[in-house]
Amino acid sequence: MIHKQLISACALMLLVLAGCDSGVVNVRALPAPELEQPPANLPVQLHQRNWTGSLGQGSCVHASLVNHLRWLNRFELGERWRATYADGEWDSRLRDRLDAAGIDYSYTLKADPRFLDWASATRRGAILWWKPAHCCTFVGWIERDGKQYAAILDNNYPGRFELTPREQFIRLWAGYGGFALTVLNDPSSSLPYQSYEVL
């Protein structure tokens, strides 16, 4: 009985190996593309425009948060947030609402550039006070001609990113109150690329 099983196993192995090419395949690694800029590069089709709530106020904080959540692959939460909240918002009430929804986040009230450095390096981005009485989505630092710029998605002008030199941006951001908040979810994957070729 064992002898028959051994013969059957050997026959099966020969069938599996029949036709296998034992030749060596040579491959060459291809260079990785440059890092995607901005780091939180939300596709234009997903940019949320600001909307007016029932009190006649703009909903820029909520629109910015919806953009941010979409980038973090929290689409259902973003749509639920958009359907639930509108009109003006302030940082403490926003944090209360995030806490009530069980959403983990990190924030600063002091215009600390290290917070934005971290939000950009982790590709999460953030929402922040930007421009008078307005909230936008910070999509990261980008490099242009050896200089660093803040890239901003303004929900009043979706479809493009606004660039401001880093030092000017930090100074203005502090003047607008210095608040920024990042939801602690993983960002979207980076764009795929071919990493090798067969020679």
Long-range contacts (C-beta under 8 A, 24 or more apart in sequence): 25-198, 26-198, 26-199, 27-196, 27-197, 27-198, 27-199, 28-196, 28-197, 28-199, 29-195, 29-196, 30-193, 30-194, 30-195, 30-196, 30-197, 32-193, 32-195, 33-191, 33-193, 36-190, 36-191, 37-140, 37-142, 37-143, 37-151, 38-120, 38-125, 38-139, 38-140, 38-141, 38-142, 38-151, 38-161, 39-120, 39-121, 39-123, 39-125, 39-139, 39-140, 39-141, 39-142, 39-187, 40-71, 40-120, 40-123, 40-124, 40-125, 40-137, 40-138, 40-139, 40-140, 40-187, 41-139, 42-67, 42-70, 42-71, 42-137, 42-139, 42-153, 44-158, 44-159, 46-70, 46-71, 47-153, 47-155, 47-158, 47-159, 48-78, 48-82, 48-155, 48-158, 49-155, 49-156, 49-158, 50-155, 50-156, 51-86, 52-86, 53-86, 53-87, 53-88, 54-86, 54-87, 55-86, 55-87, 55-88, 56-87, 57-86, 57-87, 57-88, 58-87, 58-88, 59-85, 59-86, 59-87, 59-88, 59-89, 60-134, 60-135, 60-136, 60-155, 60-156, 61-88, 61-89, 61-94, 61-127, 61-135, 62-86, 62-89, 63-135, 63-155, 64-127, 64-135, 64-136, 64-137, 64-153, 64-155, 65-94, 65-127, 65-183, 67-127, 67-137, 67-153, 67-155, 68-125, 68-126, 68-127, 68-137, 68-182, 68-183, 69-183, 71-124, 71-125, 71-139, 71-187, 71-188, 72-124, 72-183, 72-185, 72-186, 72-187, 72-188, 73-185, 73-186, 73-187, 73-188, 74-183, 74-185, 77-101, 77-103, 89-135, 91-177, 91-179, 91-181, 94-181, 95-181, 98-181, 98-183, 103-183, 104-183, 104-184, 104-185, 105-181, 105-182, 105-183, 105-184, 106-181, 106-182, 106-184, 107-179, 107-180, 107-181, 107-182, 108-178, 108-179, 108-180, 109-177, 109-178, 109-179, 110-178, 111-170, 111-173, 111-174, 111-177, 111-178, 111-180, 112-178, 113-166, 113-170, 115-180, 115-182, 116-141, 116-150, 116-180, 117-141, 119-180, 119-182, 122-187, 123-187, 123-188, 123-190, 124-182, 124-183, 124-184, 124-185, 124-187, 125-182, 125-187, 126-180, 126-181, 126-182, 127-180, 127-181, 127-182, 128-173, 128-179, 128-180, 128-181, 129-173, 129-176, 129-177, 129-178, 129-179, 129-180, 130-154, 130-172, 130-173, 130-176, 131-176, 132-176, 134-176, 138-180, 141-166
